[in-house]
């Protein structure tokens, strides 16, 4: 976790905007309701409940974009 220093201290909105995702795109990617994303948007990542945090971290970190076959 040396490369993710301070990653959990940022808000979900800030991390989402850095990846260029809207709330709708993020909710579709995670197969969640848009309202659930909007509820946690202003929370810091470390304050998000553990089950949701486990789903959202790989998306906000960009791990899923490394597996796109056409890149």
VEXTI-397533 format. One record per atom (N, C-alpha, C): residue number from 1; z, y, x; residue in three letters; atom name. Coordinates in Angstrom, 2 decimals, padded with zeros to 5 digits. Example, Ala and Ser with C-alpha at 12.3 -4.5 7.8 and 13.67 -1.06 7.14 Angstrom:
// residues 2
+-----+---------+---------+---------+-----+------+
:   n :      up :   north :    east : res : atom :
+-----+---------+---------+---------+-----+------+
:   1 :  007.80 : -005.69 :  013.19 : ALA :    N :
:   1 :  007.80 : -004.50 :  012.30 : ALA :   CA :
:   1 :  007.80 : -003.30 :  013.20 : ALA :    C :
:   2 :  007.08 : -002.25 :  012.85 : SER :    N :
:   2 :  007.14 : -001.06 :  013.67 : SER :   CA :
:   2 :  007.87 :  000.03 :  012.90 : SER :    C :
+-----+---------+---------+---------+-----+------+
// end
This chain:
// residues 71
+-----+---------+---------+---------+-----+------+
:   n :      up :   north :    east : res : atom :
+-----+---------+---------+---------+-----+------+
:   1 :  000.00 : -001.19 :  000.81 : UNK :    N :
:   1 :  000.00 :  000.00 :  000.00 : UNK :   CA :
:   1 :  000.00 :  001.26 :  000.86 : UNK :    C :
:   2 : -000.36 :  001.12 :  002.09 : UNK :    N :
:   2 : -000.40 :  002.27 :  002.98 : UNK :   CA :
:   2 : -001.46 :  003.27 :  002.55 : UNK :    C :
:   3 : -002.56 :  002.79 :  002.00 : UNK :    N :
:   3 : -003.65 :  003.67 :  001.63 : UNK :   CA :
:   3 : -003.45 :  004.34 :  000.29 : UNK :    C :
:   4 : -002.50 :  003.87 : -000.51 : UNK :    N :
:   4 : -002.24 :  004.44 : -001.83 : UNK :   CA :
:   4 : -000.98 :  005.27 : -001.83 : UNK :    C :
:   5 : -000.70 :  005.94 : -000.74 : UNK :    N :
:   5 :  000.49 :  006.76 : -000.64 : UNK :   CA :
:   5 :  000.43 :  007.89 : -001.66 : UNK :    C :
:   6 :  001.41 :  007.99 : -002.53 : UNK :    N :
:   6 :  001.46 :  009.04 : -003.54 : UNK :   CA :
:   6 :  000.63 :  008.74 : -004.76 : UNK :    C :
:   7 :  000.06 :  007.55 : -004.87 : UNK :    N :
:   7 : -000.79 :  007.19 : -006.00 : UNK :   CA :
:   7 :  000.02 :  007.14 : -007.29 : UNK :    C :
:   8 :  001.24 :  006.64 : -007.23 : UNK :    N :
:   8 :  002.06 :  006.51 : -008.43 : UNK :   CA :
:   8 :  002.72 :  007.81 : -008.84 : UNK :    C :
:   9 :  002.68 :  008.83 : -007.99 : UNK :    N :
:   9 :  003.28 :  010.11 : -008.33 : UNK :   CA :
:   9 :  002.32 :  011.02 : -009.08 : UNK :    C :
:  10 :  001.07 :  010.62 : -009.22 : UNK :    N :
:  10 :  000.09 :  011.44 : -009.93 : UNK :   CA :
:  10 :  000.05 :  011.05 : -011.40 : UNK :    C :
:  11 : -000.38 :  011.97 : -012.24 : UNK :    N :
:  11 : -000.48 :  011.67 : -013.67 : UNK :   CA :
:  11 : -001.70 :  010.82 : -013.94 : UNK :    C :
:  12 : -001.66 :  010.13 : -015.06 : UNK :    N :
:  12 : -002.79 :  009.28 : -015.46 : UNK :   CA :
:  12 : -004.02 :  010.15 : -015.70 : UNK :    C :
:  13 : -003.82 :  011.33 : -016.25 : UNK :    N :
:  13 : -004.95 :  012.23 : -016.51 : UNK :   CA :
:  13 : -005.63 :  012.65 : -015.22 : UNK :    C :
:  14 : -004.84 :  012.97 : -014.21 : UNK :    N :
:  14 : -005.39 :  013.38 : -012.93 : UNK :   CA :
:  14 : -006.18 :  012.25 : -012.27 : UNK :    C :
:  15 : -005.62 :  011.04 : -012.31 : UNK :    N :
:  15 : -006.31 :  009.89 : -011.72 : UNK :   CA :
:  15 : -007.56 :  009.54 : -012.50 : UNK :    C :
:  16 : -007.49 :  009.67 : -013.82 : UNK :    N :
:  16 : -008.64 :  009.39 : -014.68 : UNK :   CA :
:  16 : -009.76 :  010.37 : -014.42 : UNK :    C :
:  17 : -009.43 :  011.64 : -014.27 : UNK :    N :
:  17 : -010.43 :  012.67 : -013.99 : UNK :   CA :
:  17 : -011.04 :  012.49 : -012.61 : UNK :    C :
:  18 : -010.25 :  012.03 : -011.63 : UNK :    N :
:  18 : -010.78 :  011.77 : -010.29 : UNK :   CA :
:  18 : -011.83 :  010.67 : -010.30 : UNK :    C :
:  19 : -011.68 :  009.70 : -011.19 : UNK :    N :
:  19 : -012.66 :  008.62 : -011.32 : UNK :   CA :
:  19 : -013.82 :  009.03 : -012.22 : UNK :    C :
:  20 : -013.72 :  010.18 : -012.89 : UNK :    N :
:  20 : -014.79 :  010.66 : -013.76 : UNK :   CA :
:  20 : -014.83 :  009.95 : -015.09 : UNK :    C :
:  21 : -013.68 :  009.51 : -015.59 : UNK :    N :
:  21 : -013.60 :  008.79 : -016.85 : UNK :   CA :
:  21 : -013.00 :  009.65 : -017.94 : UNK :    C :
:  22 : -013.53 :  009.52 : -019.14 : UNK :    N :
:  22 : -012.91 :  010.15 : -020.30 : UNK :   CA :
:  22 : -011.91 :  009.17 : -020.90 : UNK :    C :
:  23 : -011.11 :  009.64 : -021.85 : UNK :    N :
:  23 : -010.15 :  008.74 : -022.49 : UNK :   CA :
:  23 : -010.88 :  007.63 : -023.24 : UNK :    C :
:  24 : -011.99 :  007.96 : -023.84 : UNK :    N :
:  24 : -012.75 :  006.96 : -024.59 : UNK :   CA :
:  24 : -013.32 :  005.89 : -023.65 : UNK :    C :
:  25 : -013.88 :  006.31 : -022.53 : UNK :    N :
:  25 : -014.43 :  005.34 : -021.57 : UNK :   CA :
:  25 : -013.35 :  004.44 : -021.00 : UNK :    C :
:  26 : -012.19 :  005.03 : -020.67 : UNK :    N :
:  26 : -011.09 :  004.25 : -020.13 : UNK :   CA :
:  26 : -010.56 :  003.26 : -021.16 : UNK :    C :
:  27 : -010.44 :  003.69 : -022.40 : UNK :    N :
:  27 : -009.94 :  002.79 : -023.44 : UNK :   CA :
:  27 : -010.93 :  001.66 : -023.73 : UNK :    C :
:  28 : -012.23 :  001.95 : -023.67 : UNK :    N :
:  28 : -013.22 :  000.89 : -023.86 : UNK :   CA :
:  28 : -013.19 : -000.10 : -022.71 : UNK :    C :
:  29 : -012.99 :  000.40 : -021.53 : UNK :    N :
:  29 : -012.95 : -000.46 : -020.35 : UNK :   CA :
:  29 : -011.73 : -001.39 : -020.38 : UNK :    C :
:  30 : -010.60 : -000.86 : -020.87 : UNK :    N :
:  30 : -009.36 : -001.63 : -020.94 : UNK :   CA :
:  30 : -009.20 : -002.38 : -022.26 : UNK :    C :
:  31 : -010.12 : -002.15 : -023.19 : UNK :    N :
:  31 : -010.07 : -002.76 : -024.53 : UNK :   CA :
:  31 : -008.78 : -002.38 : -025.24 : UNK :    C :
:  32 : -008.47 : -001.09 : -025.21 : UNK :    N :
:  32 : -007.31 : -000.53 : -025.88 : UNK :   CA :
:  32 : -007.77 :  000.54 : -026.85 : UNK :    C :
:  33 : -006.85 :  001.04 : -027.65 : UNK :    N :
:  33 : -007.11 :  002.13 : -028.56 : UNK :   CA :
:  33 : -007.06 :  003.45 : -027.79 : UNK :    C :
:  34 : -007.91 :  004.39 : -028.16 : UNK :    N :
:  34 : -007.94 :  005.68 : -027.47 : UNK :   CA :
:  34 : -006.61 :  006.42 : -027.59 : UNK :    C :
:  35 : -005.93 :  006.23 : -028.71 : UNK :    N :
:  35 : -004.65 :  006.91 : -028.94 : UNK :   CA :
:  35 : -003.61 :  006.45 : -027.91 : UNK :    C :
:  36 : -003.64 :  005.18 : -027.54 : UNK :    N :
:  36 : -002.69 :  004.68 : -026.54 : UNK :   CA :
:  36 : -002.90 :  005.34 : -025.19 : UNK :    C :
:  37 : -004.15 :  005.59 : -024.83 : UNK :    N :
:  37 : -004.45 :  006.26 : -023.56 : UNK :   CA :
:  37 : -003.99 :  007.72 : -023.63 : UNK :    C :
:  38 : -004.20 :  008.35 : -024.76 : UNK :    N :
:  38 : -003.80 :  009.75 : -024.91 : UNK :   CA :
:  38 : -002.29 :  009.91 : -024.86 : UNK :    C :
:  39 : -001.54 :  008.89 : -025.30 : UNK :    N :
:  39 : -000.07 :  008.95 : -025.25 : UNK :   CA :
:  39 :  000.45 :  008.95 : -023.82 : UNK :    C :
:  40 : -000.21 :  008.20 : -022.94 : UNK :    N :
:  40 :  000.27 :  008.09 : -021.56 : UNK :   CA :
:  40 : -000.45 :  009.05 : -020.61 : UNK :    C :
:  41 : -001.35 :  009.86 : -021.13 : UNK :    N :
:  41 : -002.18 :  010.72 : -020.29 : UNK :   CA :
:  41 : -001.37 :  011.71 : -019.46 : UNK :    C :
:  42 : -000.29 :  012.22 : -019.99 : UNK :    N :
:  42 :  000.49 :  013.22 : -019.26 : UNK :   CA :
:  42 :  001.67 :  012.63 : -018.50 : UNK :    C :
:  43 :  001.80 :  011.29 : -018.52 : UNK :    N :
:  43 :  002.87 :  010.63 : -017.78 : UNK :   CA :
:  43 :  002.43 :  010.35 : -016.35 : UNK :    C :
:  44 :  003.39 :  010.32 : -015.44 : UNK :    N :
:  44 :  003.09 :  009.87 : -014.09 : UNK :   CA :
:  44 :  002.88 :  008.36 : -014.15 : UNK :    C :
:  45 :  002.10 :  007.85 : -013.23 : UNK :    N :
:  45 :  001.75 :  006.44 : -013.25 : UNK :   CA :
:  45 :  002.98 :  005.55 : -013.14 : UNK :    C :
:  46 :  004.00 :  005.99 : -012.40 : UNK :    N :
:  46 :  005.20 :  005.18 : -012.26 : UNK :   CA :
:  46 :  006.04 :  005.17 : -013.54 : UNK :    C :
:  47 :  005.78 :  006.08 : -014.48 : UNK :    N :
:  47 :  006.52 :  006.14 : -015.74 : UNK :   CA :
:  47 :  005.84 :  005.34 : -016.85 : UNK :    C :
:  48 :  004.63 :  004.86 : -016.62 : UNK :    N :
:  48 :  003.89 :  004.08 : -017.61 : UNK :   CA :
:  48 :  004.53 :  002.69 : -017.70 : UNK :    C :
:  49 :  004.63 :  002.12 : -018.91 : UNK :    N :
:  49 :  005.20 :  000.77 : -019.04 : UNK :   CA :
:  49 :  004.48 : -000.25 : -018.16 : UNK :    C :
:  50 :  005.23 : -001.23 : -017.68 : UNK :    N :
:  50 :  004.74 : -002.18 : -016.67 : UNK :   CA :
:  50 :  003.49 : -002.95 : -017.11 : UNK :    C :
:  51 :  003.43 : -003.41 : -018.35 : UNK :    N :
:  51 :  002.28 : -004.18 : -018.80 : UNK :   CA :
:  51 :  001.01 : -003.35 : -018.81 : UNK :    C :
:  52 :  001.11 : -002.12 : -019.25 : UNK :    N :
:  52 : -000.04 : -001.24 : -019.29 : UNK :   CA :
:  52 : -000.42 : -000.77 : -017.88 : UNK :    C :
:  53 :  000.58 : -000.57 : -017.05 : UNK :    N :
:  53 :  000.33 : -000.15 : -015.67 : UNK :   CA :
:  53 : -000.46 : -001.21 : -014.90 : UNK :    C :
:  54 : -000.14 : -002.48 : -015.15 : UNK :    N :
:  54 : -000.85 : -003.57 : -014.47 : UNK :   CA :
:  54 : -002.33 : -003.60 : -014.86 : UNK :    C :
:  55 : -002.64 : -003.19 : -016.08 : UNK :    N :
:  55 : -004.04 : -003.14 : -016.53 : UNK :   CA :
:  55 : -004.77 : -001.91 : -015.99 : UNK :    C :
:  56 : -004.07 : -000.80 : -015.92 : UNK :    N :
:  56 : -004.73 :  000.48 : -015.65 : UNK :   CA :
:  56 : -004.90 :  000.77 : -014.16 : UNK :    C :
:  57 : -004.05 :  000.24 : -013.30 : UNK :    N :
:  57 : -004.12 :  000.54 : -011.87 : UNK :   CA :
:  57 : -005.45 :  000.12 : -011.24 : UNK :    C :
:  58 : -005.94 : -001.11 : -011.47 : UNK :    N :
:  58 : -007.22 : -001.47 : -010.84 : UNK :   CA :
:  58 : -008.38 : -000.58 : -011.28 : UNK :    C :
:  59 : -008.34 : -000.10 : -012.51 : UNK :    N :
:  59 : -009.42 :  000.77 : -012.99 : UNK :   CA :
:  59 : -009.33 :  002.14 : -012.34 : UNK :    C :
:  60 : -008.14 :  002.69 : -012.27 : UNK :    N :
:  60 : -007.97 :  004.02 : -011.70 : UNK :   CA :
:  60 : -008.13 :  004.01 : -010.18 : UNK :    C :
:  61 : -007.88 :  002.88 : -009.55 : UNK :    N :
:  61 : -008.05 :  002.75 : -008.11 : UNK :   CA :
:  61 : -009.51 :  002.52 : -007.74 : UNK :    C :
:  62 : -010.28 :  001.99 : -008.69 : UNK :    N :
:  62 : -011.70 :  001.76 : -008.46 : UNK :   CA :
:  62 : -012.03 :  000.36 : -008.00 : UNK :    C :
:  63 : -011.10 : -000.57 : -008.18 : UNK :    N :
:  63 : -011.34 : -001.95 : -007.75 : UNK :   CA :
:  63 : -012.47 : -002.60 : -008.55 : UNK :    C :
:  64 : -012.58 : -002.26 : -009.82 : UNK :    N :
:  64 : -013.58 : -002.89 : -010.66 : UNK :   CA :
:  64 : -015.00 : -002.42 : -010.34 : UNK :    C :
:  65 : -015.15 : -001.24 : -009.78 : UNK :    N :
:  65 : -016.48 : -000.72 : -009.46 : UNK :   CA :
:  65 : -017.04 : -001.36 : -008.20 : UNK :    C :
:  66 : -016.21 : -002.00 : -007.40 : UNK :    N :
:  66 : -016.69 : -002.69 : -006.21 : UNK :   CA :
:  66 : -017.42 : -003.98 : -006.55 : UNK :    C :
:  67 : -017.23 : -004.49 : -007.77 : UNK :    N :
:  67 : -017.80 : -005.77 : -008.17 : UNK :   CA :
:  67 : -019.09 : -005.62 : -008.96 : UNK :    C :
:  68 : -019.66 : -004.43 : -009.05 : UNK :    N :
:  68 : -020.90 : -004.22 : -009.79 : UNK :   CA :
:  68 : -022.04 : -004.84 : -008.99 : UNK :    C :
:  69 : -022.82 : -005.74 : -009.60 : UNK :    N :
:  69 : -023.83 : -006.47 : -008.84 : UNK :   CA :
:  69 : -025.02 : -005.64 : -008.35 : UNK :    C :
:  70 : -025.31 : -004.52 : -008.97 : UNK :    N :
:  70 : -026.49 : -003.77 : -008.56 : UNK :   CA :
:  70 : -026.22 : -002.74 : -007.47 : UNK :    C :
:  71 : -025.01 : -002.67 : -006.96 : UNK :    N :
:  71 : -024.72 : -001.75 : -005.86 : UNK :   CA :
:  71 : -024.82 : -002.42 : -004.52 : UNK :    C :
+-----+---------+---------+---------+-----+------+
// end
